[in-house]
Amino acid sequence: MDIGIVGAGFAGMSAALFLARDGHRVTLYERAEKPGPVGAAIVLQPSGLAVLRQLDLDRGIAAKSARIDRLHVTTAKGKTVVDLDYASLDPSWFGLGVGRGVLFDALWSQLASHGVVVRTSSDVTALAVSAPGSARARSTGGPEAHALVTREGDRLGPHELIVAADGSRSSIAGHIPGRSVKPYPWGALFFVGPASDDASLRQIADGARRFMGVLPMGHGRASLFWSLRADRLASWRSGFAGWREEALELGPHAESLIDAIGGPDEVLFAPYFDVRMKRWFAPGIVAIGDAAHATSPQLGQGSNLALWDAFVLAQSLRAHPDDVAVALERYSRLRRRHLAYYQRATRWLTPLFQGDSRVLGVVRDVGLPIACRIGPLRRLMTASMAGVAAGFFGRREPLPGPWP
C-alpha cells in the first residue's frame, strides 16, 4: 500500500518503521523543518519495551537510560501513598527512565534504512478526498485515495491510507467523526539536569495542588516534574525565586536539580489534553497515539500506548492486506479494551493528584495505601503501571511480543 503518516513523534515514527518493514510505501510528513523531541523524559514501561524489541531498538535505548524497579509516592510528611514494584507482577520486568531525545534519535535514525520517505516543513492542516485514486485503488475498484493539504494549500499524496499521528491537537484526526478535545486545567513544569547519587523514581504529593517528582534518566541526569495549573504559569514565572525555596522544602532530595535551574526560561511547561473519539478510523484514515487518545500523564502511559498502537496497526494491515476497512476494524477491536481502561483510569485518577480540592487529597492519602495492601487491587495498580491492564477486574493484555 501507499501510506502517508502525519507527525514524526513516537507514534508516527514507530508506525512508519513497522509498516515499511512489511513492504508498504511509507511517506512521513512532519511540520517542523528540523524535527526533534518535545519534552523532557518518560518511563518506558514493559509494554513499550516489548514493542521496541520488535524493532530491535531496546538494547541501544536501555544503554542510555536508567533502570526503574519501583514507583514510590509519599506525602510531604513522608507517609507512603503508593509503593509498587514490577517484580511483584513478573520478576523479570522493569521500566526505563529515558530522555525523550534518546527514544526520538533511536527511531529517527532507522527511517532511511527502512525506506521511509521523510518530508519535513510539511504543515498538514486538512484532508482532501477528491484526489485521483492510486494505481492499486483503480485496479481493484477501491475508493479514491486521500490527499493531504498543507497550510499553504499544497497537496501531498495521494495515499491509500492516512495515519494521523500528529498529537492531541491533530489537524486531520478531526476528519474522523465524533472526535472531541478538551484541555486539562492543569499541566506540568519539566526540567532536565544533574542527578544526585541516590536518584530514584520518587514523587511527593502535598494535597492535590502540589505534586513533584524526580525521574532518573541515566548517566548522571534526571528530570524534575512540578504540577501547575495552566492559568498560574505567569505568576509562577514572576515568583520563580519563591518557588525554588518551596520546591527545595518539599523535595530536598532534588536539590541538585533545583539548584541547576538558572531561571524560569529554562523550564518547559507542558499542557495536557483529553482526546475522546467514538471510533479511531474512517474510510482511508486512522488516528493513533495522542491524536486518538491523549490523556493526562498520571499513569505515565502516553508513549507506551502510542508504540503499542503502531505495532497493532501494522499487525492488522498484515492480517488483511487486501481490505483496508477490515484491517482498521480489526485494529479498533484489538485496541478498544486496552485504551478504554487507561482513558477511564487516568480521568478518575488525575483529580487526586492535580486539582484544587483539599478533600480529594485526603481521600488519596487514606485510600491508596489501603488499596496497595489488598492483593487484587495491588496487582491491578502494578499492571496499570506496567502498561498491560485492560479492565478494572484484573483483565490484562499480553505483552506485544517477547520480553527483551
C-alpha positions as CSV (number, residue, x, y, z in Angstrom):
1,M,0.0,0.0,0.0
2,D,0.9,3.6,-0.4
3,I,0.7,5.1,3.2
4,G,1.0,8.7,4.4
5,I,1.8,9.3,8.0
6,V,1.4,12.8,9.6
7,G,3.6,13.5,12.5
8,A,7.1,12.4,13.4
9,G,6.5,11.7,17.0
10,F,6.9,8.3,18.7
11,A,3.6,7.1,17.2
12,G,4.3,8.2,13.7
13,M,7.9,7.1,13.5
14,S,7.3,3.6,15.0
15,A,4.3,3.1,12.7
16,A,6.5,4.1,9.7
17,L,9.1,1.6,10.7
18,F,6.7,-1.3,11.2
19,L,4.7,-0.5,8.0
20,A,7.8,0.0,5.9
21,R,9.3,-3.3,7.2
22,D,6.1,-5.0,5.9
23,G,6.8,-3.7,2.4
24,H,4.4,-0.7,2.3
25,R,5.5,2.5,0.6
26,V,5.6,5.0,3.5
27,T,5.9,8.8,3.5
28,L,6.2,10.5,6.8
29,Y,5.2,14.2,6.9
30,E,6.4,16.5,9.7
31,R,5.6,20.1,10.3
32,A,9.0,21.1,11.7
33,E,11.9,21.9,9.5
34,K,14.3,20.1,11.8
35,P,12.3,17.6,13.9
36,G,13.4,16.8,17.4
37,P,12.0,15.6,20.7
38,V,9.4,17.6,22.6
39,G,9.5,17.3,26.4
40,A,11.9,16.0,29.0
41,A,11.7,12.4,30.0
42,I,9.4,9.4,30.1
43,V,9.2,6.0,31.6
44,L,9.3,3.2,29.1
45,Q,7.1,0.5,30.6
46,P,7.4,-3.2,29.9
47,S,4.6,-2.7,27.3
48,G,6.6,-0.1,25.4
49,L,9.9,-2.0,25.7
50,A,8.3,-5.1,24.3
51,V,7.3,-3.1,21.2
52,L,10.8,-1.6,20.8
53,R,12.2,-5.2,21.0
54,Q,10.2,-5.9,17.8
55,L,12.2,-3.1,16.1
56,D,15.5,-4.3,17.7
57,L,15.9,-0.9,19.5
58,D,15.6,-2.0,23.1
59,R,19.2,-2.6,23.9
60,G,20.5,0.6,22.5
61,I,17.9,2.6,24.4
62,A,18.5,0.7,27.6
63,A,22.2,1.5,27.5
64,K,21.4,5.2,27.6
65,S,18.6,5.1,30.2
66,A,18.1,4.3,33.9
67,R,16.5,1.1,35.1
68,I,13.4,1.7,37.2
69,D,12.2,-1.1,39.5
70,R,9.5,0.6,41.6
71,L,7.3,3.6,41.9
72,H,7.3,5.3,45.3
73,V,4.9,8.2,46.1
74,T,4.9,9.9,49.5
75,T,3.2,12.8,51.2
76,A,5.1,16.0,52.2
77,K,5.4,14.5,55.7
78,G,6.9,11.2,54.3
79,K,3.9,8.9,54.6
80,T,3.9,6.3,51.8
81,V,0.9,6.7,49.5
82,V,1.9,4.3,46.7
83,D,4.8,1.8,46.6
84,L,4.7,-0.6,43.7
85,D,7.3,-2.8,42.2
86,Y,7.3,-4.6,38.8
87,A,8.8,-7.8,40.3
88,S,5.5,-8.4,42.2
89,L,3.9,-8.9,38.7
90,D,6.8,-10.5,36.9
91,P,10.3,-10.9,38.4
92,S,12.0,-10.1,35.1
93,W,10.1,-6.8,34.4
94,F,11.3,-3.3,34.9
95,G,10.9,0.2,33.4
96,L,13.4,2.6,31.9
97,G,13.7,6.3,32.7
98,V,14.7,7.7,29.3
99,G,15.2,11.1,27.8
100,R,12.8,11.8,25.0
101,G,15.8,12.6,22.8
102,V,17.1,9.1,23.3
103,L,13.9,7.5,22.0
104,F,13.5,10.0,19.3
105,D,17.0,9.5,17.9
106,A,16.7,5.7,18.1
107,L,13.5,5.8,15.9
108,W,14.6,8.7,13.6
109,S,17.9,7.0,12.8
110,Q,16.1,3.9,11.4
111,L,13.8,5.7,9.0
112,A,16.1,6.0,6.0
113,S,17.4,2.4,6.2
114,H,13.8,1.1,6.2
115,G,13.0,3.1,3.1
116,V,10.7,5.7,4.7
117,V,10.4,8.9,2.7
118,V,10.6,11.8,5.2
119,R,9.2,15.2,4.2
120,T,9.8,18.0,6.7
121,S,8.4,21.5,6.7
122,S,5.1,19.9,5.7
123,D,2.4,21.7,7.8
124,V,-0.5,19.5,7.1
125,T,-3.8,21.1,8.0
126,A,-6.5,19.2,6.1
127,L,-7.6,16.2,4.2
128,A,-8.9,16.1,0.6
129,V,-10.7,13.1,-0.8
130,S,-11.0,14.4,-4.3
131,A,-7.6,13.3,-5.5
132,P,-7.5,10.5,-8.1
133,G,-7.1,7.1,-6.6
134,S,-3.7,5.3,-6.7
135,A,-2.9,2.7,-9.3
136,R,-3.7,0.0,-6.8
137,A,-7.1,1.5,-5.9
138,R,-8.1,2.0,-9.5
139,S,-7.1,-1.6,-10.4
140,T,-9.1,-3.1,-7.5
141,G,-12.0,-0.7,-7.9
142,G,-11.4,0.6,-4.4
143,P,-12.3,4.0,-3.0
144,E,-10.4,7.2,-4.0
145,A,-7.2,7.9,-2.2
146,H,-6.8,10.8,0.2
147,A,-4.5,13.8,-0.4
148,L,-3.1,15.9,2.4
149,V,-3.4,19.7,2.2
150,T,-0.8,22.0,3.7
151,R,-1.3,25.4,5.3
152,E,0.0,26.9,2.1
153,G,-2.6,25.0,0.0
154,D,-0.2,22.4,-1.5
155,R,-1.5,18.9,-2.0
156,L,0.6,15.9,-0.9
157,G,0.0,12.4,-1.9
158,P,-2.5,10.9,-2.7
159,H,-2.2,7.9,-0.3
160,E,-4.4,4.8,0.1
161,L,-4.2,5.2,3.8
162,I,-3.6,8.2,6.0
163,V,-2.3,7.7,9.6
164,A,-2.9,10.7,11.8
165,A,-0.1,10.7,14.4
166,D,0.3,14.4,14.9
167,G,-0.6,14.6,18.6
168,S,-3.6,15.8,20.6
169,R,-4.0,18.9,18.6
170,S,-4.1,16.9,15.3
171,S,-5.0,18.8,12.2
172,I,-6.5,15.8,10.4
173,A,-7.9,13.5,13.1
174,G,-10.9,15.8,13.2
175,H,-11.9,14.4,9.9
176,I,-12.9,11.2,11.8
177,P,-16.5,11.9,13.1
178,G,-17.1,12.1,16.9
179,R,-13.7,13.4,18.0
180,S,-13.5,15.9,20.9
181,V,-10.5,17.6,22.5
182,K,-10.7,19.2,26.0
183,P,-7.7,20.8,27.7
184,Y,-7.0,19.9,31.2
185,P,-6.8,22.9,33.6
186,W,-3.5,21.5,35.0
187,G,-0.2,20.8,33.3
188,A,3.4,20.4,34.4
189,L,6.8,22.1,34.5
190,F,9.8,20.0,33.4
191,F,13.5,20.4,33.8
192,V,16.4,18.1,33.0
193,G,19.6,18.5,34.9
194,P,22.2,16.7,37.1
195,A,21.0,13.8,39.3
196,S,22.2,13.1,42.8
197,D,23.8,9.8,43.6
198,D,20.6,8.4,45.1
199,A,18.4,9.3,42.2
200,S,15.3,7.1,42.1
201,L,11.8,7.5,40.7
202,R,10.2,9.3,43.6
203,Q,7.1,11.5,43.7
204,I,5.8,13.7,46.5
205,A,2.1,14.7,46.8
206,D,1.1,17.5,49.1
207,G,-2.7,17.6,48.8
208,A,-3.8,17.8,45.2
209,R,-2.3,21.2,44.5
210,R,1.4,20.4,45.0
211,F,2.9,17.4,43.2
212,M,6.5,16.9,42.2
213,G,8.7,14.1,41.1
214,V,12.2,13.1,40.0
215,L,12.7,10.6,37.2
216,P,16.3,9.3,36.7
217,M,17.4,9.2,33.1
218,G,20.8,7.5,33.5
219,H,24.4,8.8,33.1
220,G,24.0,11.4,35.9
221,R,20.9,13.0,34.5
222,A,17.3,13.3,35.8
223,S,14.1,15.1,35.0
224,L,12.2,17.2,37.5
225,F,8.4,17.4,37.3
226,W,6.2,20.0,39.1
227,S,2.5,20.1,38.7
228,L,1.0,23.5,37.9
229,R,-2.3,25.0,36.8
230,A,-2.0,26.4,33.3
231,D,-3.6,29.8,34.4
232,R,-0.9,30.1,37.1
233,L,2.1,29.9,34.8
234,A,2.6,33.7,34.6
235,S,2.5,34.1,38.4
236,W,4.9,31.1,38.7
237,R,7.4,32.9,36.4
238,S,7.2,36.2,38.3
239,G,7.6,34.3,41.6
240,F,10.4,32.0,40.5
241,A,12.7,32.7,43.4
242,G,10.0,31.9,46.0
243,W,9.1,28.7,44.0
244,R,12.7,27.5,44.3
245,E,12.5,27.7,48.1
246,E,9.2,25.9,48.0
247,A,10.4,23.1,45.8
248,L,13.6,22.6,48.0
249,E,11.4,22.4,51.1
250,L,9.0,19.8,49.5
251,G,11.7,17.7,47.8
252,P,15.2,18.2,49.4
253,H,16.3,15.0,47.5
254,A,16.0,17.1,44.3
255,E,18.4,19.8,45.4
256,S,21.0,19.2,42.7
257,L,18.2,19.6,40.0
258,I,16.6,22.6,41.5
259,D,19.9,24.4,42.0
260,A,20.8,23.8,38.4
261,I,17.8,25.8,37.2
262,G,19.1,29.2,36.2
263,G,15.8,30.9,35.6
264,P,12.2,30.3,34.6
265,D,13.0,30.3,30.9
266,E,15.0,27.1,31.3
267,V,11.9,25.2,32.4
268,L,9.4,23.7,29.9
269,F,5.6,23.9,30.6
270,A,3.6,21.1,29.1
271,P,-0.2,21.4,28.8
272,Y,-2.4,18.3,28.7
273,F,-5.4,17.4,26.7
274,D,-8.2,14.8,27.0
275,V,-9.0,13.4,23.5
276,R,-12.1,11.3,23.0
277,M,-13.1,9.5,19.9
278,K,-16.2,7.3,19.2
279,R,-14.0,5.4,16.7
280,W,-10.4,5.8,15.6
281,F,-10.9,5.5,11.9
282,A,-12.9,6.5,8.9
283,P,-12.5,5.3,5.3
284,G,-8.9,5.7,4.4
285,I,-7.7,7.3,7.7
286,V,-6.8,6.1,11.1
287,A,-5.7,8.0,14.3
288,I,-3.1,6.6,16.6
289,G,-1.2,7.8,19.7
290,D,-2.2,11.2,21.3
291,A,-4.1,12.1,18.2
292,A,-6.5,9.3,19.1
293,H,-6.5,9.1,22.9
294,A,-4.4,11.7,24.7
295,T,-4.8,11.9,28.5
296,S,-3.0,13.5,31.4
297,P,0.2,11.7,32.3
298,Q,-0.8,10.4,35.7
299,L,-0.3,6.8,34.7
300,G,2.7,7.5,32.5
301,Q,1.4,5.6,29.5
302,G,1.2,8.0,26.6
303,S,4.3,7.0,24.8
304,N,3.9,3.3,25.6
305,L,0.3,3.3,24.3
306,A,1.5,5.0,21.1
307,L,4.1,2.4,20.5
308,W,1.6,-0.4,21.0
309,D,-0.8,1.4,18.6
310,A,1.8,1.4,15.9
311,F,2.6,-2.3,16.4
312,V,-1.1,-3.4,16.3
313,L,-1.9,-1.2,13.2
314,A,0.9,-2.9,11.2
315,Q,-0.2,-6.3,12.5
316,S,-3.8,-5.6,11.4
317,L,-2.8,-4.5,7.9
318,R,-0.7,-7.6,7.6
319,A,-3.6,-9.8,8.6
320,H,-5.9,-8.1,5.9
321,P,-3.6,-6.9,3.1
322,D,-6.4,-6.6,0.6
323,D,-9.1,-4.9,2.6
324,V,-8.1,-1.7,4.5
325,A,-11.6,-1.3,6.0
326,V,-11.5,-4.8,7.6
327,A,-7.9,-4.1,8.8
328,L,-8.9,-0.9,10.5
329,E,-11.9,-2.6,12.1
330,R,-9.5,-5.3,13.5
331,Y,-7.2,-2.6,14.8
332,S,-10.0,-0.8,16.5
333,R,-11.3,-4.1,18.1
334,L,-7.9,-5.1,19.3
335,R,-7.1,-1.7,20.9
336,R,-10.6,-0.8,22.3
337,R,-10.5,-2.5,25.6
338,H,-6.9,-1.6,26.5
339,L,-7.2,2.1,25.6
340,A,-10.6,2.4,27.2
341,Y,-9.2,1.3,30.5
342,Y,-6.4,3.7,30.5
343,Q,-8.5,6.7,29.5
344,R,-11.1,6.0,32.2
345,A,-8.5,5.2,34.9
346,T,-6.5,8.4,34.1
347,R,-9.6,10.6,34.2
348,W,-10.5,9.2,37.6
349,L,-7.0,9.4,39.0
350,T,-6.0,12.9,37.8
351,P,-8.1,14.9,40.3
352,L,-6.5,13.0,43.1
353,F,-3.1,14.4,42.2
354,Q,-3.8,17.6,40.2
355,G,-6.7,19.8,41.4
356,D,-7.8,22.4,43.9
357,S,-9.8,20.1,46.2
358,R,-8.4,19.5,49.7
359,V,-10.8,16.6,50.2
360,L,-9.6,14.6,47.3
361,G,-6.0,14.9,48.5
362,V,-7.1,13.4,51.9
363,V,-9.1,10.6,50.1
364,R,-6.0,9.7,48.1
365,D,-3.7,9.7,51.2
366,V,-6.1,7.4,53.0
367,G,-7.4,5.2,50.2
368,L,-4.4,4.4,48.1
369,P,-2.2,2.9,50.9
370,I,-5.2,0.7,51.8
371,A,-5.5,-0.4,48.1
372,C,-1.8,-1.2,48.0
373,R,-2.3,-3.7,50.8
374,I,-5.2,-5.5,49.1
375,G,-3.8,-8.2,46.8
376,P,-6.1,-7.9,43.8
377,L,-6.1,-4.1,43.9
378,R,-2.3,-4.0,44.2
379,R,-1.9,-6.3,41.2
380,L,-4.3,-4.1,39.2
381,M,-2.3,-1.0,40.2
382,T,1.0,-2.7,39.2
383,A,-0.4,-3.9,35.9
384,S,-1.6,-0.4,35.3
385,M,1.9,0.9,35.9
386,A,3.4,-1.7,33.6
387,G,1.1,-0.8,30.8
388,V,-0.8,-4.1,30.5
389,A,-4.0,-3.6,32.4
390,A,-7.2,-3.9,30.3
391,G,-10.0,-3.8,32.8
392,F,-10.9,-3.0,36.4
393,F,-11.4,-6.6,37.4
394,G,-7.8,-7.8,36.6
395,R,-8.0,-8.4,32.9
396,R,-4.6,-7.9,31.2
397,E,-3.3,-7.7,27.7
398,P,-0.3,-10.0,26.9
399,L,2.8,-8.1,26.0
400,P,3.1,-7.3,22.3
401,G,5.9,-9.7,21.7
402,P,8.5,-11.4,23.9
403,W,10.1,-9.6,26.9
404,P,13.5,-8.2,26.0
